[in-house]
Amino acid sequence: MVATRRSLIWIEERHFHGWRCSECAWVFDASGPPDGKSLGEMKENYERLRDKGFADHVCAAHPRTMKTNG
């Protein structure tokens, strides 16, 4: 089995600003505002959910679509 060197990257596109996989079309979609009693706790919970989602996703389930001209 070949290990992929995917990474979590920040993207800024016209209709989306957020985290995605460098190797496929997976994007992190927070289901709502992060939970927590302080800003620090909210940040930690957000990062934990983002990192778990990234680690758990399978690139083959999120293929990139090919752009066509025309």
CHARMM internal coordinates of N, CA and C (Angstrom, degrees):
IC EDIT
DIST 1 N 1 CA 1.4404
DIST 1 CA 1 C 1.5343
ANGL 1 N 1 CA 1 C 109.10
DIST 1 C 2 N 1.3196
ANGL 1 CA 1 C 2 N 117.32
DIHE 1 N 1 CA 1 C 2 N 133.66
DIST 2 N 2 CA 1.4530
ANGL 1 C 2 N 2 CA 121.84
DIHE 1 CA 1 C 2 N 2 CA -178.30
DIST 2 CA 2 C 1.5258
ANGL 2 N 2 CA 2 C 109.03
DIHE 1 C 2 N 2 CA 2 C -95.96
DIST 2 C 3 N 1.3154
ANGL 2 CA 2 C 3 N 116.45
DIHE 2 N 2 CA 2 C 3 N 128.73
DIST 3 N 3 CA 1.4625
ANGL 2 C 3 N 3 CA 120.73
DIHE 2 CA 2 C 3 N 3 CA 178.00
DIST 3 CA 3 C 1.5210
ANGL 3 N 3 CA 3 C 109.36
DIHE 2 C 3 N 3 CA 3 C -78.68
DIST 3 C 4 N 1.3138
ANGL 3 CA 3 C 4 N 115.57
DIHE 3 N 3 CA 3 C 4 N 134.33
DIST 4 N 4 CA 1.4555
ANGL 3 C 4 N 4 CA 119.05
DIHE 3 CA 3 C 4 N 4 CA 176.56
DIST 4 CA 4 C 1.5213
ANGL 4 N 4 CA 4 C 109.00
DIHE 3 C 4 N 4 CA 4 C -88.43
DIST 4 C 5 N 1.2909
ANGL 4 CA 4 C 5 N 115.29
DIHE 4 N 4 CA 4 C 5 N 153.13
DIST 5 N 5 CA 1.4523
ANGL 4 C 5 N 5 CA 120.33
DIHE 4 CA 4 C 5 N 5 CA 179.19
DIST 5 CA 5 C 1.5178
ANGL 5 N 5 CA 5 C 109.84
DIHE 4 C 5 N 5 CA 5 C -105.12
DIST 5 C 6 N 1.3077
ANGL 5 CA 5 C 6 N 114.86
DIHE 5 N 5 CA 5 C 6 N 48.40
DIST 6 N 6 CA 1.4456
ANGL 5 C 6 N 6 CA 119.32
DIHE 5 CA 5 C 6 N 6 CA 179.83
DIST 6 CA 6 C 1.5225
ANGL 6 N 6 CA 6 C 109.56
DIHE 5 C 6 N 6 CA 6 C -71.79
DIST 6 C 7 N 1.3034
ANGL 6 CA 6 C 7 N 114.44
DIHE 6 N 6 CA 6 C 7 N 154.41
DIST 7 N 7 CA 1.4481
ANGL 6 C 7 N 7 CA 119.46
DIHE 6 CA 6 C 7 N 7 CA 177.20
DIST 7 CA 7 C 1.5239
ANGL 7 N 7 CA 7 C 109.32
DIHE 6 C 7 N 7 CA 7 C -142.45
DIST 7 C 8 N 1.2858
ANGL 7 CA 7 C 8 N 114.69
DIHE 7 N 7 CA 7 C 8 N 162.10
DIST 8 N 8 CA 1.4482
ANGL 7 C 8 N 8 CA 122.31
DIHE 7 CA 7 C 8 N 8 CA 178.48
DIST 8 CA 8 C 1.5187
ANGL 8 N 8 CA 8 C 106.65
DIHE 7 C 8 N 8 CA 8 C -88.79
DIST 8 C 9 N 1.3324
ANGL 8 CA 8 C 9 N 117.04
DIHE 8 N 8 CA 8 C 9 N 122.51
DIST 9 N 9 CA 1.4635
ANGL 8 C 9 N 9 CA 120.16
DIHE 8 CA 8 C 9 N 9 CA -177.91
DIST 9 CA 9 C 1.5201
ANGL 9 N 9 CA 9 C 110.77
DIHE 8 C 9 N 9 CA 9 C -126.25
DIST 9 C 10 N 1.3199
ANGL 9 CA 9 C 10 N 115.91
DIHE 9 N 9 CA 9 C 10 N 150.87
DIST 10 N 10 CA 1.4574
ANGL 9 C 10 N 10 CA 122.60
DIHE 9 CA 9 C 10 N 10 CA 177.10
DIST 10 CA 10 C 1.5228
ANGL 10 N 10 CA 10 C 108.00
DIHE 9 C 10 N 10 CA 10 C -90.74
DIST 10 C 11 N 1.3327
ANGL 10 CA 10 C 11 N 116.87
DIHE 10 N 10 CA 10 C 11 N 132.24
DIST 11 N 11 CA 1.4627
ANGL 10 C 11 N 11 CA 120.31
DIHE 10 CA 10 C 11 N 11 CA 178.01
DIST 11 CA 11 C 1.5242
ANGL 11 N 11 CA 11 C 109.91
DIHE 10 C 11 N 11 CA 11 C -125.39
DIST 11 C 12 N 1.3048
ANGL 11 CA 11 C 12 N 114.30
DIHE 11 N 11 CA 11 C 12 N 149.13
DIST 12 N 12 CA 1.4577
ANGL 11 C 12 N 12 CA 121.21
DIHE 11 CA 11 C 12 N 12 CA 174.74
DIST 12 CA 12 C 1.5170
ANGL 12 N 12 CA 12 C 107.27
DIHE 11 C 12 N 12 CA 12 C -130.02
DIST 12 C 13 N 1.3233
ANGL 12 CA 12 C 13 N 114.53
DIHE 12 N 12 CA 12 C 13 N 105.16
DIST 13 N 13 CA 1.4485
ANGL 12 C 13 N 13 CA 121.68
DIHE 12 CA 12 C 13 N 13 CA 179.01
DIST 13 CA 13 C 1.5214
ANGL 13 N 13 CA 13 C 108.39
DIHE 12 C 13 N 13 CA 13 C -118.42
DIST 13 C 14 N 1.2880
ANGL 13 CA 13 C 14 N 116.60
DIHE 13 N 13 CA 13 C 14 N 172.27
DIST 14 N 14 CA 1.4637
ANGL 13 C 14 N 14 CA 120.84
DIHE 13 CA 13 C 14 N 14 CA -176.42
DIST 14 CA 14 C 1.5315
ANGL 14 N 14 CA 14 C 112.83
DIHE 13 C 14 N 14 CA 14 C -55.10
DIST 14 C 15 N 1.3215
ANGL 14 CA 14 C 15 N 117.32
DIHE 14 N 14 CA 14 C 15 N -42.90
DIST 15 N 15 CA 1.4619
ANGL 14 C 15 N 15 CA 120.96
DIHE 14 CA 14 C 15 N 15 CA -175.58
DIST 15 CA 15 C 1.5222
ANGL 15 N 15 CA 15 C 113.68
DIHE 14 C 15 N 15 CA 15 C -112.16
DIST 15 C 16 N 1.3210
ANGL 15 CA 15 C 16 N 118.04
DIHE 15 N 15 CA 15 C 16 N 8.40
DIST 16 N 16 CA 1.4671
ANGL 15 C 16 N 16 CA 119.46
DIHE 15 CA 15 C 16 N 16 CA -178.91
DIST 16 CA 16 C 1.5164
ANGL 16 N 16 CA 16 C 110.61
DIHE 15 C 16 N 16 CA 16 C -155.62
DIST 16 C 17 N 1.3052
ANGL 16 CA 16 C 17 N 115.60
DIHE 16 N 16 CA 16 C 17 N 131.38
DIST 17 N 17 CA 1.4620
ANGL 16 C 17 N 17 CA 123.37
DIHE 16 CA 16 C 17 N 17 CA 170.23
DIST 17 CA 17 C 1.5178
ANGL 17 N 17 CA 17 C 105.74
DIHE 16 C 17 N 17 CA 17 C -124.47
DIST 17 C 18 N 1.3135
ANGL 17 CA 17 C 18 N 117.34
DIHE 17 N 17 CA 17 C 18 N 121.50
DIST 18 N 18 CA 1.4584
ANGL 17 C 18 N 18 CA 118.52
DIHE 17 CA 17 C 18 N 18 CA 179.78
DIST 18 CA 18 C 1.5105
ANGL 18 N 18 CA 18 C 112.87
DIHE 17 C 18 N 18 CA 18 C 169.91
DIST 18 C 19 N 1.3150
ANGL 18 CA 18 C 19 N 114.09
DIHE 18 N 18 CA 18 C 19 N -166.55
DIST 19 N 19 CA 1.4599
ANGL 18 C 19 N 19 CA 122.87
DIHE 18 CA 18 C 19 N 19 CA -176.11
DIST 19 CA 19 C 1.5119
ANGL 19 N 19 CA 19 C 110.81
DIHE 18 C 19 N 19 CA 19 C -94.56
DIST 19 C 20 N 1.3311
ANGL 19 CA 19 C 20 N 115.69
DIHE 19 N 19 CA 19 C 20 N 140.57
DIST 20 N 20 CA 1.4592
ANGL 19 C 20 N 20 CA 121.01
DIHE 19 CA 19 C 20 N 20 CA 176.03
DIST 20 CA 20 C 1.5234
ANGL 20 N 20 CA 20 C 109.54
DIHE 19 C 20 N 20 CA 20 C -147.28
DIST 20 C 21 N 1.3239
ANGL 20 CA 20 C 21 N 114.25
DIHE 20 N 20 CA 20 C 21 N 169.86
DIST 21 N 21 CA 1.4624
ANGL 20 C 21 N 21 CA 121.74
DIHE 20 CA 20 C 21 N 21 CA 177.81
DIST 21 CA 21 C 1.5287
ANGL 21 N 21 CA 21 C 108.57
DIHE 20 C 21 N 21 CA 21 C -83.06
DIST 21 C 22 N 1.2904
ANGL 21 CA 21 C 22 N 116.87
DIHE 21 N 21 CA 21 C 22 N 141.45
DIST 22 N 22 CA 1.4665
ANGL 21 C 22 N 22 CA 121.34
DIHE 21 CA 21 C 22 N 22 CA 179.47
DIST 22 CA 22 C 1.5253
ANGL 22 N 22 CA 22 C 112.59
DIHE 21 C 22 N 22 CA 22 C -73.06
DIST 22 C 23 N 1.3349
ANGL 22 CA 22 C 23 N 117.72
DIHE 22 N 22 CA 22 C 23 N -15.42
DIST 23 N 23 CA 1.4598
ANGL 22 C 23 N 23 CA 120.56
DIHE 22 CA 22 C 23 N 23 CA -173.63
DIST 23 CA 23 C 1.5261
ANGL 23 N 23 CA 23 C 115.55
DIHE 22 C 23 N 23 CA 23 C -111.76
DIST 23 C 24 N 1.3421
ANGL 23 CA 23 C 24 N 117.78
DIHE 23 N 23 CA 23 C 24 N -9.60
DIST 24 N 24 CA 1.4647
ANGL 23 C 24 N 24 CA 119.99
DIHE 23 CA 23 C 24 N 24 CA -178.40
DIST 24 CA 24 C 1.5245
ANGL 24 N 24 CA 24 C 109.84
DIHE 23 C 24 N 24 CA 24 C -149.06
DIST 24 C 25 N 1.3158
ANGL 24 CA 24 C 25 N 117.25
DIHE 24 N 24 CA 24 C 25 N -169.64
DIST 25 N 25 CA 1.4629
ANGL 24 C 25 N 25 CA 122.13
DIHE 24 CA 24 C 25 N 25 CA -176.45
DIST 25 CA 25 C 1.5298
ANGL 25 N 25 CA 25 C 113.41
DIHE 24 C 25 N 25 CA 25 C -92.81
DIST 25 C 26 N 1.3393
ANGL 25 CA 25 C 26 N 118.85
DIHE 25 N 25 CA 25 C 26 N 8.19
DIST 26 N 26 CA 1.4597
ANGL 25 C 26 N 26 CA 121.13
DIHE 25 CA 25 C 26 N 26 CA 178.90
DIST 26 CA 26 C 1.5262
ANGL 26 N 26 CA 26 C 109.71
DIHE 25 C 26 N 26 CA 26 C -64.14
DIST 26 C 27 N 1.3325
ANGL 26 CA 26 C 27 N 115.78
DIHE 26 N 26 CA 26 C 27 N 135.17
DIST 27 N 27 CA 1.4687
ANGL 26 C 27 N 27 CA 121.53
DIHE 26 CA 26 C 27 N 27 CA 173.41
DIST 27 CA 27 C 1.5222
ANGL 27 N 27 CA 27 C 108.28
DIHE 26 C 27 N 27 CA 27 C -130.50
DIST 27 C 28 N 1.3094
ANGL 27 CA 27 C 28 N 115.93
DIHE 27 N 27 CA 27 C 28 N 148.47
DIST 28 N 28 CA 1.4620
ANGL 27 C 28 N 28 CA 120.34
DIHE 27 CA 27 C 28 N 28 CA 176.47
DIST 28 CA 28 C 1.5141
ANGL 28 N 28 CA 28 C 108.49
DIHE 27 C 28 N 28 CA 28 C -79.31
DIST 28 C 29 N 1.3202
ANGL 28 CA 28 C 29 N 115.74
DIHE 28 N 28 CA 28 C 29 N 124.32
DIST 29 N 29 CA 1.4537
ANGL 28 C 29 N 29 CA 122.12
DIHE 28 CA 28 C 29 N 29 CA -179.43
DIST 29 CA 29 C 1.5247
ANGL 29 N 29 CA 29 C 108.01
DIHE 28 C 29 N 29 CA 29 C -121.71
DIST 29 C 30 N 1.3205
ANGL 29 CA 29 C 30 N 115.61
DIHE 29 N 29 CA 29 C 30 N 97.59
DIST 30 N 30 CA 1.4614
ANGL 29 C 30 N 30 CA 119.59
DIHE 29 CA 29 C 30 N 30 CA 178.44
DIST 30 CA 30 C 1.5239
ANGL 30 N 30 CA 30 C 108.64
DIHE 29 C 30 N 30 CA 30 C -66.04
DIST 30 C 31 N 1.3022
ANGL 30 CA 30 C 31 N 117.11
DIHE 30 N 30 CA 30 C 31 N 133.91
DIST 31 N 31 CA 1.4586
ANGL 30 C 31 N 31 CA 121.02
DIHE 30 CA 30 C 31 N 31 CA -175.73
DIST 31 CA 31 C 1.5232
ANGL 31 N 31 CA 31 C 112.58
DIHE 30 C 31 N 31 CA 31 C -78.18
DIST 31 C 32 N 1.3019
ANGL 31 CA 31 C 32 N 117.80
DIHE 31 N 31 CA 31 C 32 N -4.40
DIST 32 N 32 CA 1.4555
ANGL 31 C 32 N 32 CA 122.04
DIHE 31 CA 31 C 32 N 32 CA -179.78
DIST 32 CA 32 C 1.5162
ANGL 32 N 32 CA 32 C 109.13
DIHE 31 C 32 N 32 CA 32 C 170.23
DIST 32 C 33 N 1.3031
ANGL 32 CA 32 C 33 N 116.43
DIHE 32 N 32 CA 32 C 33 N -171.87
DIST 33 N 33 CA 1.4685
ANGL 32 C 33 N 33 CA 118.25
DIHE 32 CA 32 C 33 N 33 CA 179.30
DIST 33 CA 33 C 1.5301
ANGL 33 N 33 CA 33 C 110.56
DIHE 32 C 33 N 33 CA 33 C -65.92
DIST 33 C 34 N 1.3221
ANGL 33 CA 33 C 34 N 117.33
DIHE 33 N 33 CA 33 C 34 N 147.94
DIST 34 N 34 CA 1.4668
ANGL 33 C 34 N 34 CA 119.84
DIHE 33 CA 33 C 34 N 34 CA -179.31
DIST 34 CA 34 C 1.5254
ANGL 34 N 34 CA 34 C 111.38
DIHE 33 C 34 N 34 CA 34 C -66.67
DIST 34 C 35 N 1.3405
ANGL 34 CA 34 C 35 N 115.33
DIHE 34 N 34 CA 34 C 35 N 145.94
DIST 35 N 35 CA 1.4594
ANGL 34 C 35 N 35 CA 121.26
DIHE 34 CA 34 C 35 N 35 CA 177.47
DIST 35 CA 35 C 1.5181
ANGL 35 N 35 CA 35 C 109.49
DIHE 34 C 35 N 35 CA 35 C -82.44
DIST 35 C 36 N 1.3041
ANGL 35 CA 35 C 36 N 115.56
DIHE 35 N 35 CA 35 C 36 N 152.32
DIST 36 N 36 CA 1.4524
ANGL 35 C 36 N 36 CA 120.48
DIHE 35 CA 35 C 36 N 36 CA 174.87
DIST 36 CA 36 C 1.5111
ANGL 36 N 36 CA 36 C 111.32
DIHE 35 C 36 N 36 CA 36 C 153.46
DIST 36 C 37 N 1.3263
ANGL 36 CA 36 C 37 N 114.65
DIHE 36 N 36 CA 36 C 37 N 158.84
DIST 37 N 37 CA 1.4675
ANGL 36 C 37 N 37 CA 120.96
DIHE 36 CA 36 C 37 N 37 CA -178.97
DIST 37 CA 37 C 1.5183
ANGL 37 N 37 CA 37 C 112.25
DIHE 36 C 37 N 37 CA 37 C -95.22
DIST 37 C 38 N 1.3194
ANGL 37 CA 37 C 38 N 116.66
DIHE 37 N 37 CA 37 C 38 N -10.02
DIST 38 N 38 CA 1.4624
ANGL 37 C 38 N 38 CA 120.65
DIHE 37 CA 37 C 38 N 38 CA 178.01
DIST 38 CA 38 C 1.5245
ANGL 38 N 38 CA 38 C 108.12
DIHE 37 C 38 N 38 CA 38 C -142.65
DIST 38 C 39 N 1.3050
ANGL 38 CA 38 C 39 N 116.40
DIHE 38 N 38 CA 38 C 39 N 165.34
DIST 39 N 39 CA 1.4616
ANGL 38 C 39 N 39 CA 120.31
DIHE 38 CA 38 C 39 N 39 CA 179.01
DIST 39 CA 39 C 1.5255
ANGL 39 N 39 CA 39 C 110.82
DIHE 38 C 39 N 39 CA 39 C -61.06
DIST 39 C 40 N 1.3207
ANGL 39 CA 39 C 40 N 116.90
DIHE 39 N 39 CA 39 C 40 N -40.15
DIST 40 N 40 CA 1.4611
ANGL 39 C 40 N 40 CA 121.12
DIHE 39 CA 39 C 40 N 40 CA 178.48
DIST 40 CA 40 C 1.5200
ANGL 40 N 40 CA 40 C 112.36
DIHE 39 C 40 N 40 CA 40 C -62.57
DIST 40 C 41 N 1.3321
ANGL 40 CA 40 C 41 N 116.18
DIHE 40 N 40 CA 40 C 41 N -42.90
DIST 41 N 41 CA 1.4684
ANGL 40 C 41 N 41 CA 120.36
DIHE 40 CA 40 C 41 N 41 CA 178.97
DIST 41 CA 41 C 1.5284
ANGL 41 N 41 CA 41 C 110.79
DIHE 40 C 41 N 41 CA 41 C -67.22
DIST 41 C 42 N 1.3404
ANGL 41 CA 41 C 42 N 116.37
DIHE 41 N 41 CA 41 C 42 N -38.93
DIST 42 N 42 CA 1.4663
ANGL 41 C 42 N 42 CA 120.27
DIHE 41 CA 41 C 42 N 42 CA 177.92
DIST 42 CA 42 C 1.5264
ANGL 42 N 42 CA 42 C 110.10
DIHE 41 C 42 N 42 CA 42 C -62.59
DIST 42 C 43 N 1.3248
ANGL 42 CA 42 C 43 N 117.12
DIHE 42 N 42 CA 42 C 43 N -42.35
DIST 43 N 43 CA 1.4701
ANGL 42 C 43 N 43 CA 121.59
DIHE 42 CA 42 C 43 N 43 CA 179.34
DIST 43 CA 43 C 1.5243
ANGL 43 N 43 CA 43 C 110.35
DIHE 42 C 43 N 43 CA 43 C -63.21
DIST 43 C 44 N 1.3241
ANGL 43 CA 43 C 44 N 116.84
DIHE 43 N 43 CA 43 C 44 N -45.86
DIST 44 N 44 CA 1.4618
ANGL 43 C 44 N 44 CA 120.52
DIHE 43 CA 43 C 44 N 44 CA 179.44
DIST 44 CA 44 C 1.5147
ANGL 44 N 44 CA 44 C 111.75
DIHE 43 C 44 N 44 CA 44 C -60.73
DIST 44 C 45 N 1.3330
ANGL 44 CA 44 C 45 N 117.67
DIHE 44 N 44 CA 44 C 45 N -42.74
DIST 45 N 45 CA 1.4648
ANGL 44 C 45 N 45 CA 121.44
DIHE 44 CA 44 C 45 N 45 CA 179.88
DIST 45 CA 45 C 1.5238
ANGL 45 N 45 CA 45 C 111.17
DIHE 44 C 45 N 45 CA 45 C -66.28
DIST 45 C 46 N 1.3355
ANGL 45 CA 45 C 46 N 116.74
DIHE 45 N 45 CA 45 C 46 N -41.44
DIST 46 N 46 CA 1.4634
ANGL 45 C 46 N 46 CA 121.27
DIHE 45 CA 45 C 46 N 46 CA 177.35
DIST 46 CA 46 C 1.5295
ANGL 46 N 46 CA 46 C 110.25
DIHE 45 C 46 N 46 CA 46 C -60.29
DIST 46 C 47 N 1.3318
ANGL 46 CA 46 C 47 N 116.54
DIHE 46 N 46 CA 46 C 47 N -48.98
DIST 47 N 47 CA 1.4623
ANGL 46 C 47 N 47 CA 120.64
DIHE 46 CA 46 C 47 N 47 CA -179.01
DIST 47 CA 47 C 1.5197
ANGL 47 N 47 CA 47 C 111.40
DIHE 46 C 47 N 47 CA 47 C -63.86
DIST 47 C 48 N 1.3140
ANGL 47 CA 47 C 48 N 117.65
DIHE 47 N 47 CA 47 C 48 N -37.24
DIST 48 N 48 CA 1.4655
ANGL 47 C 48 N 48 CA 121.40
DIHE 47 CA 47 C 48 N 48 CA 178.82
DIST 48 CA 48 C 1.5298
ANGL 48 N 48 CA 48 C 110.45
DIHE 47 C 48 N 48 CA 48 C -63.70
DIST 48 C 49 N 1.3477
ANGL 48 CA 48 C 49 N 117.03
DIHE 48 N 48 CA 48 C 49 N -45.42
DIST 49 N 49 CA 1.4652
ANGL 48 C 49 N 49 CA 120.99
DIHE 48 CA 48 C 49 N 49 CA 178.12
DIST 49 CA 49 C 1.5260
ANGL 49 N 49 CA 49 C 111.15
DIHE 48 C 49 N 49 CA 49 C -64.40
DIST 49 C 50 N 1.3187
ANGL 49 CA 49 C 50 N 116.75
DIHE 49 N 49 CA 49 C 50 N -43.40
DIST 50 N 50 CA 1.4697
ANGL 49 C 50 N 50 CA 121.29
DIHE 49 CA 49 C 50 N 50 CA 179.25
DIST 50 CA 50 C 1.5229
ANGL 50 N 50 CA 50 C 110.49
DIHE 49 C 50 N 50 CA 50 C -61.17
DIST 50 C 51 N 1.3129
ANGL 50 CA 50 C 51 N 116.74
DIHE 50 N 50 CA 50 C 51 N -49.16
DIST 51 N 51 CA 1.4599
ANGL 50 C 51 N 51 CA 121.03
DIHE 50 CA 50 C 51 N 51 CA -177.52
DIST 51 CA 51 C 1.5280
ANGL 51 N 51 CA 51 C 111.99
DIHE 50 C 51 N 51 CA 51 C -66.00
DIST 51 C 52 N 1.3354
ANGL 51 CA 51 C 52 N 117.57
DIHE 51 N 51 CA 51 C 52 N -37.03
DIST 52 N 52 CA 1.4611
ANGL 51 C 52 N 52 CA 120.39
DIHE 51 CA 51 C 52 N 52 CA 177.94
DIST 52 CA 52 C 1.5256
ANGL 52 N 52 CA 52 C 110.24
DIHE 51 C 52 N 52 CA 52 C -67.52
DIST 52 C 53 N 1.3302
ANGL 52 CA 52 C 53 N 116.85
DIHE 52 N 52 CA 52 C 53 N -44.00
DIST 53 N 53 CA 1.4593
ANGL 52 C 53 N 53 CA 120.50
DIHE 52 CA 52 C 53 N 53 CA 177.91
DIST 53 CA 53 C 1.5164
ANGL 53 N 53 CA 53 C 111.60
DIHE 52 C 53 N 53 CA 53 C -59.77
DIST 53 C 54 N 1.3320
ANGL 53 CA 53 C 54 N 116.28
DIHE 53 N 53 CA 53 C 54 N -42.03
DIST 54 N 54 CA 1.4603
ANGL 53 C 54 N 54 CA 120.64
DIHE 53 CA 53 C 54 N 54 CA 179.16
DIST 54 CA 54 C 1.5279
ANGL 54 N 54 CA 54 C 110.81
DIHE 53 C 54 N 54 CA 54 C -65.51
DIST 54 C 55 N 1.3089
ANGL 54 CA 54 C 55 N 116.87
DIHE 54 N 54 CA 54 C 55 N -45.86
DIST 55 N 55 CA 1.4655
ANGL 54 C 55 N 55 CA 120.82
DIHE 54 CA 54 C 55 N 55 CA -178.62
DIST 55 CA 55 C 1.5230
ANGL 55 N 55 CA 55 C 111.84
DIHE 54 C 55 N 55 CA 55 C -64.73
DIST 55 C 56 N 1.3387
ANGL 55 CA 55 C 56 N 117.00
DIHE 55 N 55 CA 55 C 56 N -35.25
DIST 56 N 56 CA 1.4561
ANGL 55 C 56 N 56 CA 121.17
DIHE 55 CA 55 C 56 N 56 CA -175.81
DIST 56 CA 56 C 1.5260
ANGL 56 N 56 CA 56 C 114.47
DIHE 55 C 56 N 56 CA 56 C -83.59
DIST 56 C 57 N 1.3338
ANGL 56 CA 56 C 57 N 118.25
DIHE 56 N 56 CA 56 C 57 N -17.78
DIST 57 N 57 CA 1.4654
ANGL 56 C 57 N 57 CA 118.50
DIHE 56 CA 56 C 57 N 57 CA -174.92
DIST 57 CA 57 C 1.5343
ANGL 57 N 57 CA 57 C 111.29
DIHE 56 C 57 N 57 CA 57 C -73.80
DIST 57 C 58 N 1.3218
ANGL 57 CA 57 C 58 N 114.79
DIHE 57 N 57 CA 57 C 58 N 152.81
DIST 58 N 58 CA 1.4666
ANGL 57 C 58 N 58 CA 122.54
DIHE 57 CA 57 C 58 N 58 CA 177.52
DIST 58 CA 58 C 1.5275
ANGL 58 N 58 CA 58 C 106.94
DIHE 57 C 58 N 58 CA 58 C -111.71
DIST 58 C 59 N 1.3176
ANGL 58 CA 58 C 59 N 116.59
DIHE 58 N 58 CA 58 C 59 N 118.20
DIST 59 N 59 CA 1.4664
ANGL 58 C 59 N 59 CA 120.67
DIHE 58 CA 58 C 59 N 59 CA -176.09
DIST 59 CA 59 C 1.5321
ANGL 59 N 59 CA 59 C 112.37
DIHE 58 C 59 N 59 CA 59 C -55.91
DIST 59 C 60 N 1.3131
ANGL 59 CA 59 C 60 N 117.74
DIHE 59 N 59 CA 59 C 60 N -36.10
DIST 60 N 60 CA 1.4667
ANGL 59 C 60 N 60 CA 120.94
DIHE 59 CA 59 C 60 N 60 CA -178.47
DIST 60 CA 60 C 1.5321
ANGL 60 N 60 CA 60 C 111.72
DIHE 59 C 60 N 60 CA 60 C -62.84
DIST 60 C 61 N 1.3137
ANGL 60 CA 60 C 61 N 117.32
DIHE 60 N 60 CA 60 C 61 N -22.98
DIST 61 N 61 CA 1.4638
ANGL 60 C 61 N 61 CA 121.07
DIHE 60 CA 60 C 61 N 61 CA 179.34
DIST 61 CA 61 C 1.5310
ANGL 61 N 61 CA 61 C 112.31
DIHE 60 C 61 N 61 CA 61 C -83.56
DIST 61 C 62 N 1.3442
ANGL 61 CA 61 C 62 N 116.83
DIHE 61 N 61 CA 61 C 62 N -5.71
DIST 62 N 62 CA 1.4687
ANGL 61 C 62 N 62 CA 121.83
DIHE 61 CA 61 C 62 N 62 CA -177.75
DIST 62 CA 62 C 1.5300
ANGL 62 N 62 CA 62 C 110.54
DIHE 61 C 62 N 62 CA 62 C -133.38
DIST 62 C 63 N 1.3196
ANGL 62 CA 62 C 63 N 117.48
DIHE 62 N 62 CA 62 C 63 N 59.65
DIST 63 N 63 CA 1.4695
ANGL 62 C 63 N 63 CA 118.74
DIHE 62 CA 62 C 63 N 63 CA -177.27
DIST 63 CA 63 C 1.5302
ANGL 63 N 63 CA 63 C 111.28
DIHE 62 C 63 N 63 CA 63 C -66.24
DIST 63 C 64 N 1.3035
ANGL 63 CA 63 C 64 N 114.89
DIHE 63 N 63 CA 63 C 64 N 147.20
DIST 64 N 64 CA 1.4621
ANGL 63 C 64 N 64 CA 119.92
DIHE 63 CA 63 C 64 N 64 CA 174.99
DIST 64 CA 64 C 1.5254
ANGL 64 N 64 CA 64 C 108.67
DIHE 63 C 64 N 64 CA 64 C -76.81
DIST 64 C 65 N 1.3152
ANGL 64 CA 64 C 65 N 116.40
DIHE 64 N 64 CA 64 C 65 N 143.08
DIST 65 N 65 CA 1.4621
ANGL 64 C 65 N 65 CA 119.90
DIHE 64 CA 64 C 65 N 65 CA 176.31
DIST 65 CA 65 C 1.5085
ANGL 65 N 65 CA 65 C 108.01
DIHE 64 C 65 N 65 CA 65 C -90.19
DIST 65 C 66 N 1.3046
ANGL 65 CA 65 C 66 N 114.53
DIHE 65 N 65 CA 65 C 66 N 148.33
DIST 66 N 66 CA 1.4570
ANGL 65 C 66 N 66 CA 120.71
DIHE 65 CA 65 C 66 N 66 CA 178.80
DIST 66 CA 66 C 1.5108
ANGL 66 N 66 CA 66 C 109.25
DIHE 65 C 66 N 66 CA 66 C -84.87
DIST 66 C 67 N 1.3319
ANGL 66 CA 66 C 67 N 117.05
DIHE 66 N 66 CA 66 C 67 N 130.67
DIST 67 N 67 CA 1.4581
ANGL 66 C 67 N 67 CA 120.48
DIHE 66 CA 66 C 67 N 67 CA 176.59
DIST 67 CA 67 C 1.5176
ANGL 67 N 67 CA 67 C 108.75
DIHE 66 C 67 N 67 CA 67 C -79.48
DIST 67 C 68 N 1.3091
ANGL 67 CA 67 C 68 N 115.65
DIHE 67 N 67 CA 67 C 68 N 139.37
DIST 68 N 68 CA 1.4620
ANGL 67 C 68 N 68 CA 120.70
DIHE 67 CA 67 C 68 N 68 CA 177.68
DIST 68 CA 68 C 1.5126
ANGL 68 N 68 CA 68 C 109.32
DIHE 67 C 68 N 68 CA 68 C -116.71
DIST 68 C 69 N 1.2902
ANGL 68 CA 68 C 69 N 116.44
DIHE 68 N 68 CA 68 C 69 N 149.81
DIST 69 N 69 CA 1.4668
ANGL 68 C 69 N 69 CA 121.44
DIHE 68 CA 68 C 69 N 69 CA 175.92
DIST 69 CA 69 C 1.5166
ANGL 69 N 69 CA 69 C 109.10
DIHE 68 C 69 N 69 CA 69 C -91.75
DIST 69 C 70 N 1.3287
ANGL 69 CA 69 C 70 N 115.67
DIHE 69 N 69 CA 69 C 70 N 124.76
DIST 70 N 70 CA 1.4475
ANGL 69 C 70 N 70 CA 118.08
DIHE 69 CA 69 C 70 N 70 CA 174.35
DIST 70 CA 70 C 1.4475
ANGL 70 N 70 CA 70 C 115.56
DIHE 69 C 70 N 70 CA 70 C 115.52
END
COOR INIT
IC SEED 1 N 1 CA 1 C
IC BUILD
